[in-house]
């Protein structure tokens, strides 16, 4: 997935990367999905600081004030409940095309149940 052609920066892109299926015969399944969250800023004065601050605002303090450690309420159709979100990877990159963007990629396991 990509940002819209005329995106406003800074920007955030969220995409589902992988949603494996788990099976067992006793019920009570707990699922997980791998979700990638990309923070983008344009090259300029202090872009590495800017992209890191944006990524940190998304992640926050591991206590649920941002994505990391968040536990949610029931929502969606069919309804599901988020039992936890844990970051598993973080990497920074530079996209030297005409937009000259810095990107901070963060991957999370999102645990949920129906």
Buried (B, 14 or more C-beta within 10 A) or exposed (E): EEBEEEBEBBBBBEEEEEEEEEEEEEEEEEBBBBBBBBBBBBBEEEBEEBBBBBBBEBBBEEEBEBBBBBEBEEEEEEEBBBBBBBBEEBEEEEEEEEEEBBBBBBBBBBBBEE
